[in-house]
Amino acid sequence: MVYDQLRHGNSEWHEFFAFKSFYLKRYLIMLLRENEEGRRFMTYFQEIGKDPVVAKNGMVATSHVKASEVALEILKAGGNAADAAIAACAVQCVVEPGSTGIGGDCFWMYAPTGGKDMLAYNGSGRSPSAAAWQWYRQRGYRKIDPRTPHAVTIPGAIDAWDCLNKHHGRMGLSELLAPAIELARDGYKITKRVAYDFKLFGEALKLYENSSKVFAPNGVLPSEGDMHYQPLLADSLEHIAVDGRDAFYEGEIAEDIVKYLASLGGLHTLQDFSRTRGNYVRPIKANYLDYDIYQCPPNGQGIIALMLLRVMEQLGRPNDDPLDPRRMHLEIEAGRICYSLRDAYLADPDFSDVPVHALLSDENIDKIVALISEKHAIEDPGDYEMPDHKDTVYISVVDKDRNCCSFINSLFQSFGSGLMAPKSGILLHNRGSGFSLERDHPNAIEGNKRPLHTLIPGMVVKDGKTVMSYGVMGGAYQAFGHMQFLSRYLDYGLNLQEAMNLPRFFPDINENNVSLEESLLSIKGIKLEALGHKTVQAPYPIGGSQAIWIDHKNGTLVGGSDPRKDGCAIGY
């Protein structure tokens, strides 16, 4: 039958085979399973790709193979999920420098023994105490340039690591940071995706003397397979391994960073560093298809992920294809509306009344759903009234005791600000570029304030037990990515790896267009254009993801890691 339809020019089948996504090939296999006796449980091993990893005792999933390898060794040596996550992230701060670093921020969620009592920590840094929107406006600034010291908030990552280690870990920082120190000092190979990021974003590093010395000696950026070294970063990690957070926020490292930023016009002080503390936060949640989805509250954008999931649950599925243009259109419209609300309301709750309950209310979700037409795009998603109510790495670890750690660490944009402290070798993030300089905006910069944050680790709970630790990378895409990943896995029934492999798209409300990964553009772009969307090819792969599912019934773990990155899920 399939052959006859192809032979006689059925356009839908031509499109089916022209589009070479992993999911659609699997769809054909599903048809075969349903229609051929004895092949119901067939696996098509000639497909290009990989299946999820299954293990019993413990599992890690990261975006770099070396980080996964080190984290698994920690688990086997008696460490728990908290220990393995810290060790993995420290390695990535060395070997994946465009994505993360100890000069960035960190959020984590932790579920002891896989229960529903979720712990969450906000390790986002605050602005210098002297920062104020008036100071910038008086000097002619209209926005905060991401490649300047004004974009550098006080890094919160090391504080978050230290807290996770002290309160929940079994091993000391000296053991956990040792692999990263060795790699930074003795060298590591540049992997394929890391080389790609250097090629795409690394040229800017040549503009900065300190960064150029480390990442572009003699004016040449590292390529795939090259050995690379960061001895100054190794020294800094060694200090932290011995003295914990104090080594970063007081003493030589803090002095080095403050002096360097001040030389460039920054407002940072040693007092800003010494009083830096993250804080435990109460997770927020929403129900999606009878699963409780947990997120960190604002200043992060986890609330937007929850809103998107609730909206898409109401809108439903046009059919069983998550890449049907009708489904894509609905996701795009939901994203445009929810992100316009994100940009209007999300801020540091210590400074602004972020309307969490109103945003997640049934009234608000119903209103968003009512705005979305199945036939055409909304002209202005920002024309919206609220109801009357007030580059990154992600790591997932589950250990033999079913402690679950969902952990995310970032420099924000690729290679952050590009600014590197000269003695400590620490590359600094540029999270402060997310602040507004508009006087009355909730996210306007003020002293000791945290900016709107994109980092959002996630957890899924069912019947009182944590069943998945997961996360998505990709800056602003993360909230939209959580919705895409969870809906493809929980609603459409793809396995973990298929849900990650499937091509992605993302609406940009600022540019008023939709970025589609290359394999989607030629096949789906025309149909989306007909619905009123302006489509463009994504300039680089959209995001990344890792996840570990806990099969409590069978006592196993199932993991997946995004093919857009260099990592893997491995277990024992």
C-alpha positions in Angstrom: 0.0 0.0 0.0 2.8 2.4 0.9 4.6 1.6 -2.3 1.4 2.2 -4.4 0.8 5.6 -2.8 4.4 6.6 -3.5 4.2 5.3 -7.1 1.0 7.3 -7.8 2.4 10.6 -6.4 0.7 10.9 -3.1 2.2 14.2 -1.9 1.9 13.4 1.8 4.0 10.2 1.4 6.6 12.1 -0.6 6.9 14.6 2.2 7.1 11.7 4.7 10.1 10.2 3.0 11.7 13.5 2.1 11.8 14.5 5.7 14.5 12.3 7.3 13.8 12.8 11.0 14.3 10.0 13.4 10.8 10.2 14.6 9.1 9.8 11.2 11.2 6.8 10.4 10.1 5.3 13.7 6.5 6.1 12.7 6.8 3.8 9.8 8.2 1.1 12.0 5.3 1.6 14.3 3.0 1.0 11.3 4.8 -2.2 10.6 4.5 -3.3 14.2 0.8 -2.8 14.2 0.2 -4.6 10.8 2.6 -7.5 10.8 2.1 -10.5 13.1 5.1 -11.3 15.2 6.8 -8.0 14.7 5.0 -6.1 17.4 8.2 -5.7 19.6 10.6 -5.3 16.7 13.5 -2.9 16.9 14.9 -1.5 13.7 18.6 -1.7 14.5 19.7 -0.2 11.1 18.3 3.2 12.1 20.8 6.0 12.4 20.9 7.1 16.0 20.9 5.6 19.5 18.4 4.3 22.0 18.1 5.3 25.6 20.6 3.8 28.1 19.3 1.4 30.8 21.1 0.7 34.1 20.2 -0.5 37.6 22.4 1.2 40.2 23.2 4.7 39.1 23.2 6.9 36.1 24.5 10.3 34.9 23.7 12.3 31.8 25.7 15.3 30.7 26.6 17.2 27.6 30.3 16.1 27.6 31.6 12.5 27.6 34.4 13.3 30.0 32.0 14.8 32.5 29.8 11.7 32.3 32.8 9.5 32.8 34.0 11.3 35.9 30.5 11.5 37.4 30.0 7.7 37.0 33.4 7.1 38.7 32.2 9.2 41.6 29.1 7.1 41.9 31.0 3.9 41.8 33.4 5.2 44.5 30.5 5.7 46.9 29.5 9.3 46.1 25.9 10.2 45.7 24.0 12.2 43.1 25.0 15.6 44.6 28.7 14.6 44.5 28.6 13.3 41.0 26.8 16.5 39.7 29.4 18.8 41.2 32.3 16.7 39.9 30.7 16.6 36.4 30.1 20.3 36.3 33.7 21.1 37.5 35.0 19.0 34.6 32.7 20.9 32.1 33.9 24.2 33.4 37.3 23.1 32.1 36.5 21.1 28.9 33.4 23.0 27.7 34.5 26.6 28.4 32.1 28.2 25.9 29.1 26.8 27.8 29.9 27.1 31.5 32.5 28.1 34.1 33.0 28.8 37.7 32.6 32.5 36.9 28.9 31.8 36.2 25.7 30.9 37.9 24.1 27.7 39.1 20.6 26.4 40.0 19.9 22.9 41.3 17.0 20.7 42.5 17.5 17.7 44.7 15.0 15.0 45.6 16.4 12.9 48.5 15.7 9.1 47.9 13.4 10.0 45.0 10.6 11.3 47.1 8.3 14.2 46.3 9.9 16.6 48.9 11.9 18.6 46.5 14.7 20.9 47.5 15.8 23.8 45.2 18.6 26.3 45.3 18.9 29.6 43.5 22.6 30.3 42.8 22.1 33.4 40.6 24.4 36.2 41.3 23.4 39.8 42.2 24.5 43.1 40.7 27.1 45.2 42.4 25.7 47.3 45.2 26.5 50.5 43.4 24.6 49.5 40.2 21.5 51.5 39.5 19.6 52.3 36.3 20.1 56.0 36.9 23.9 55.6 36.9 23.8 54.0 33.4 21.2 56.3 31.9 23.2 59.4 33.1 26.2 58.1 31.2 24.3 57.5 28.0 23.7 53.7 28.2 20.5 52.5 26.7 21.2 48.8 27.4 23.9 46.8 29.1 26.4 45.6 26.6 27.1 41.8 27.2 30.8 42.2 26.5 31.5 44.8 29.2 32.1 44.6 33.0 28.6 46.0 33.6 27.1 42.7 32.4 29.0 40.7 35.1 27.0 40.0 38.2 28.7 38.4 41.2 29.0 34.7 40.1 26.9 32.4 42.2 28.0 29.0 41.0 30.7 28.2 43.6 28.3 29.2 46.4 25.7 26.8 45.0 28.2 24.0 44.7 29.4 24.5 48.2 25.9 24.4 49.6 25.0 21.3 47.7 28.2 19.6 48.9 27.9 20.6 52.6 24.2 19.8 53.0 23.8 16.8 50.7 27.1 15.4 49.6 29.2 12.5 51.0 32.6 13.4 49.5 34.7 16.5 50.1 35.3 19.1 47.4 39.0 18.1 47.3 37.9 14.7 45.9 35.2 16.1 43.6 37.3 18.8 42.0 40.4 16.6 41.5 39.5 15.3 38.0 38.8 18.9 36.8 42.0 20.2 38.2 44.0 17.4 36.5 42.4 18.1 33.2 42.9 21.8 33.4 46.6 21.4 34.3 47.6 18.3 32.3 45.4 19.0 29.3 42.2 17.7 27.5 41.2 17.0 24.0 38.9 19.5 22.2 35.7 17.6 21.2 33.6 18.1 18.1 30.9 20.4 19.5 33.3 22.4 21.6 35.4 23.0 18.5 32.2 24.1 16.7 31.5 26.6 19.4 35.0 28.0 19.3 34.6 28.4 15.5 31.2 30.0 15.8 31.6 32.3 18.8 35.3 32.3 19.7 36.6 35.1 17.5 35.4 37.6 20.1 37.8 36.2 22.6 40.7 37.5 20.5 39.6 41.0 21.5 40.5 40.4 25.1 44.1 40.1 26.2 43.6 37.6 29.0 41.1 35.4 27.2 43.2 35.4 24.1 46.2 34.1 25.9 44.3 31.1 27.1 42.0 30.3 24.2 43.7 31.8 21.2 47.5 31.7 21.7 49.3 33.1 18.6 45.9 34.1 17.4 44.7 30.6 16.7 41.6 29.1 18.3 41.6 25.4 19.2 40.2 22.9 16.7 38.8 19.4 17.2 41.4 17.0 18.5 43.8 19.7 19.8 45.1 19.5 23.3 44.2 22.4 25.5 45.4 23.6 28.9 44.2 26.0 31.6 46.8 26.1 34.3 45.6 29.3 36.0 42.1 27.8 36.3 43.6 24.6 37.7 45.2 26.7 40.5 41.9 28.4 41.2 40.0 25.1 41.4 42.7 23.8 43.7 42.2 26.7 46.1 38.4 26.1 46.1 39.0 22.4 46.7 40.9 23.2 49.8 39.0 26.2 51.2 35.5 25.9 49.7 33.5 28.9 48.8 35.6 31.3 50.8 38.5 30.8 48.4 36.3 32.3 45.6 34.5 35.0 47.5 37.3 36.2 49.7 41.0 36.4 49.2 43.2 36.3 46.1 40.5 35.1 43.6 38.0 37.8 44.6 40.7 40.4 44.6 41.9 39.4 41.1 38.3 39.6 39.7 37.4 42.9 41.4 40.6 44.6 40.4 40.3 43.5 36.8 36.7 44.6 36.5 37.4 47.9 38.2 40.1 48.5 35.6 37.5 48.3 32.9 35.0 50.6 34.7 33.1 48.0 36.7 31.3 48.8 39.9 32.2 45.6 41.8 33.7 45.6 45.2 35.2 43.0 47.5 32.3 43.5 49.9 29.9 42.5 47.0 31.8 39.3 46.7 32.1 38.5 50.4 28.4 38.9 51.1 27.3 36.8 48.1 24.9 34.0 49.1 22.4 32.1 47.2 19.3 30.7 48.9 17.0 27.7 49.1 13.7 28.4 47.4 10.3 26.6 47.4 9.8 24.9 44.1 6.7 25.8 42.1 4.7 23.1 40.2 1.9 22.4 37.8 0.2 19.3 36.7 0.6 18.0 33.2 -1.1 14.8 32.1 -1.3 13.6 35.7 2.4 14.3 36.3 3.6 17.0 38.7 6.2 19.1 37.0 8.5 21.0 39.4 10.5 24.1 38.6 12.5 26.8 40.5 10.4 30.0 41.1 11.3 33.4 39.7 13.8 35.1 39.0 14.1 32.0 36.8 11.8 31.3 33.8 10.6 27.9 35.1 7.1 29.4 35.5 6.9 30.0 31.8 7.6 26.3 31.2 4.7 25.4 33.5 2.4 27.9 31.7 3.3 26.4 28.3 2.7 22.9 29.4 -0.8 23.8 30.8 -1.7 25.7 27.7 -0.6 22.9 25.4 -2.5 20.3 27.5 -5.7 22.3 26.9 -5.0 22.9 23.2 -4.4 19.2 22.6 -3.0 17.3 19.7 -4.2 17.6 16.1 -2.9 14.1 15.4 -0.1 11.8 16.5 2.7 13.7 14.8 4.5 16.3 17.0 5.9 17.9 13.9 2.5 18.4 12.1 2.5 22.1 11.1 -0.8 22.5 13.0 0.8 21.4 16.2 3.9 23.5 15.5 1.7 26.5 15.0 0.0 26.0 18.3 3.3 25.7 20.2 4.6 28.8 18.5 1.6 30.8 19.4 1.7 29.6 23.0 5.4 30.5 23.1 4.9 34.0 21.7 2.2 34.8 24.3 4.0 33.2 27.3 7.3 34.8 26.5 5.8 38.2 26.1 4.5 37.7 29.7 7.9 36.5 30.8 9.6 39.7 29.5 6.9 41.9 31.1 6.8 40.4 34.6 9.7 38.2 35.5 12.2 39.7 37.8 13.9 39.3 41.2 11.0 38.7 43.7 13.0 40.5 46.4 12.4 43.7 44.4 9.2 43.1 42.5 5.9 41.4 43.1 6.1 38.7 40.5 2.5 37.4 40.0 3.3 33.7 40.1 -0.2 32.6 41.2 -1.9 34.8 38.6 0.4 33.6 35.8 -0.4 30.0 36.6 -4.0 30.5 37.4 -6.8 28.7 35.5 -8.1 32.1 34.5 -4.8 33.2 32.9 -4.3 29.8 31.1 -7.9 29.9 29.8 -7.3 33.4 28.5 -4.1 32.4 26.7 -5.8 29.4 25.1 -8.7 31.6 24.0 -6.3 34.0 22.2 -4.8 31.2 20.0 -6.4 30.6 16.6 -5.8 27.3 14.8 -5.9 29.2 11.5 -3.6 32.1 11.8 -0.9 33.8 13.9 -1.6 36.5 16.4 -0.5 39.9 15.1 0.8 41.2 18.4 1.4 38.7 21.2 2.4 41.6 23.5 -1.1 43.1 23.3 -2.2 41.3 26.4 -3.9 42.2 29.7 -3.1 40.3 32.9 -5.9 39.1 35.1 -6.5 41.3 38.2 -3.9 39.5 40.4 -0.9 40.7 41.6 25.2 28.9 26.5 24.8 26.5 29.6 25.4 22.9 30.7 22.7 20.7 32.3 23.5 17.6 34.3 21.1 14.9 35.6 22.2 12.3 38.1 20.4 9.5 40.0 22.3 7.3 42.4 21.7 3.8 43.8 19.6 5.2 46.7 17.5 7.1 44.1 18.7 10.5 45.2 18.0 12.7 42.2 20.0 15.8 41.3 18.9 18.2 38.5 21.8 20.6 38.1 22.4 23.5 35.6 25.4 25.9 35.4 26.0 28.7 32.9 28.0 31.6 31.6 24.9 32.8 29.8 26.0 33.6 26.3 28.8 31.6 24.7 32.0 32.3 26.5 30.1 34.7 28.7 31.4 38.3 28.7 34.7 37.2 27.2 36.4 38.8 30.2 38.9 36.7 32.1 40.5 37.7 35.4 44.3 37.7 34.6 45.7 35.8 37.6 42.9 33.3 38.4 42.1 32.3 34.8 38.3 32.6 35.5 36.1 33.5 32.5 33.2 35.7 33.7 29.6 35.4 32.7 27.4 38.2 31.4 24.1 37.5 33.0 23.7 41.2 33.9 23.0 42.0 30.3 19.5 40.7 30.9 18.7 43.7 33.1 16.5 46.5 31.8 17.5 50.1 32.0 13.9 51.2 31.8 13.0 53.0 35.0 9.6 51.3 35.7 10.4 47.9 34.4 10.3 45.1 37.1 13.7 43.8 35.8 15.4 47.3 35.9 18.9 47.1 37.3 19.3 48.0 41.0 22.0 47.3 43.5 22.2 43.7 44.8 19.5 42.6 42.5 19.3 39.3 40.5 18.3 39.6 36.8 15.7 37.6 35.0 17.3 34.2 34.6 17.0 31.5 31.9 18.4 28.6 34.0 15.7 26.1 35.0 16.5 22.6 36.2 13.4 20.3 36.2 11.9 17.3 38.0 8.8 15.2 37.4 6.8 13.5 40.1 4.1 10.8 39.8 2.2 9.2 42.7 4.5 10.8 45.3 7.8 9.6 43.7 10.3 11.4 41.6 10.2 9.7 38.2 12.5 12.0 36.2 15.3 14.4 36.6 15.7 16.5 33.3 16.7 19.7 31.9 17.2 21.7 28.6 20.0 24.0 27.6 19.8 26.9 25.3 19.3 30.3 27.0 15.9 31.7 26.4 14.8 28.5 24.6 14.9 26.5 27.9 11.3 27.1 28.9 10.0 26.4 25.4 12.3 23.4 25.3 10.9 22.0 28.5 7.5 22.0 27.0 8.7 20.5 23.7 10.6 17.7 25.4 8.0 16.8 28.0 5.1 16.9 25.5 7.0 14.7 23.0 7.9 12.2 25.8 4.8 12.2 28.0 2.1 13.0 25.5 3.3 11.7 22.1 5.0 8.6 23.6 8.5 9.0 22.1 11.2 7.4 24.2 13.7 9.7 25.9 16.2 9.7 23.1 13.7 10.2 20.4 12.2 13.1 22.2 15.6 14.8 22.3 16.6 13.9 18.7 13.5 15.3 17.1 14.1 18.6 15.2 13.4 21.8 17.1 12.0 25.2 16.5 11.7 28.4 18.6 9.7 31.6 18.2 11.7 34.8 18.8 9.2 37.5 19.9 11.8 40.3 19.6 12.6 39.5 15.9 9.0 38.3 15.3 10.2 35.1 13.5 10.4 31.4 14.1 13.8 29.7 13.9 13.7 26.1 12.6 16.5 23.6 12.5 17.6 22.9 9.0 15.8 19.6 8.5 12.5 21.3 9.4 12.8 24.5 7.3 12.3 23.2 3.8 9.5 20.8 4.7 7.5 22.7 7.3 8.5 26.3 6.7 6.0 26.9 3.8 3.1 25.6 5.7 4.0 27.7 8.7 4.4 30.8 6.5 0.8 30.1 5.2 -0.4 30.4 8.8 1.3 33.8 9.2 4.7 33.0 10.6 8.0 34.3 9.3 10.4 31.4 9.3 14.2 31.4 9.3 16.8 28.7 9.5 18.3 28.4 13.0 22.0 29.6 12.8 23.1 26.7 15.0 21.6 23.7 16.8 18.7 24.7 19.1 19.6 23.9 22.7 20.5 20.5 24.2 19.0 18.2 26.9 19.6 15.4 29.3 17.2 13.3 31.3 17.0 10.2 33.5 13.7 8.4 34.0 13.3 6.2 37.1 11.3 3.0 36.5 10.3 2.3 40.1 8.4 -0.9 39.2 11.4 -2.6 37.5 14.1 -1.0 39.6 15.9 0.5 36.6 17.0 3.9 35.3 16.6 5.0 31.7 18.7 7.9 30.4 19.2 10.0 27.3 21.6 12.7 26.2 21.1 15.2 23.4 22.9 14.5 20.1 23.5 18.2 19.6 26.2 18.0 22.2 29.3 15.9 22.9 27.9 14.1 25.9 26.2 10.8 26.8 24.1 9.1 29.4 25.9 6.2 31.1 25.1 4.0 34.1 26.1 0.9 35.9 
